[in-house]
Amino acid sequence: MLLTNYNLYSFDKLNYRPKALTDAVFISKGKVFRDVDRTNTYRYLSELRTFKYPDIKYTENDDSTLSTDIFLTPLKKFSLGFSTEVTQSNIQTLGLAINPSLMIRNIFRGAETLQISAIGSIGSSKDAANNSSKQFFDINEIGADLKLTIPRFFSPFNTERIVPKYMSPSTRISLSTTSQTNIGLDKQTFNGILSYNWHPTPKVTNRLDIFNVQYIRNLNIDRYFDVYSTSYNSLNQIAKDVNYDDLDYIDTDGNLLIGFSRIFTFISIY
C-alpha cells in the first residue's frame, strides 16, 4: 500500500488502518537524520502493546540519503492471563483469589487494546474460623473490569499542537463492577473512568480524568458498629463527654444504642 512518504507491505491482508501505523513513526522523508526520531519510534511502537520489539534498519542510498525499513511482527490477537493469590490479614484467617484476564489487540484496527479481567475470591474471617457453627468461608467477592486503551486522544478536536505525538498520548476507558460480602458489611460498586494520558518527558506521566464516576451501594449498614466496635466505643465516649441524654438514642446505662450510632456520627462531626 502506497502512502505519502511511506510504503506499507504485508505478507497477508493488512489488518491495521495505515494511519495507525504511520502515526507511530517519527522518521519522515526529507528530514535530517536524528537518532531521537528512531528512539521515539521504538518507544511509541512498543507502547502499543501490539507488536514484538520493532526492528528499524537504515540503508544508505547512492545519493547519500538514507532509506528506512521498519519490520513489525504482530503479537497474537488474543492472549489469556491467569493469576492466583493467597492472603492473610487481621480480618481474614485465609483468603483465596483468582484473576483471569483476556487481552484483545487491534480490536478496531487502530492498534487499540481491550482488556477484560475478572476477580473471584473467598475468605474466612477470624470470627468464622473460631466458631464451628458458622460457614468457614464467609467472605466473598466477585467482579469484572473492562479497559479499552486507544493510542491517541479520543476527541473531536485536533490536539496534536497541545500534546504532540512524541508524548505518546492515549485514551483509557474503564468500566468495572464488584459485589462483596465481607463479615456482614456487604457492598456493590460501579466505576466508570475516561482519562487522557501522556508523557511530556521520559520520567513524567500526566493523566487528566475527563470523568471519574463511582457509585457504592452499601448493604447491611446497620451492622457497621457490630463489626467495628472501636468506632462505636469512640462515639459512645463522645456521647458521654457531652452528656448526651436523648432517651431515644441511649440505653438505661447511658450508652448509645448501636442502631442509632450511625445518626450520632453526623451529630459528632457537626
Protein Blocks (a to p, Z undefined) as FASTA:
>chain_A
ZZehiacddfbdcfbdfklmmmmpcbdghiacdfklmmmmmmmmmmnomaccdddddddd
fkopacdddddddddfbdcdddddddddfkbmbdcddddddddehklonopacddddddd
ddddfklmmmmkbcfblcdcdddddddddfbdcdfbdfklmmccklopaddddddddddd
eehiacddddddddddddfbfkbccdddfbacdddddehklmmmmmmmmlmmmmmmmmmm
nopabfklccfkopacfklmmmmmmmmmZZ
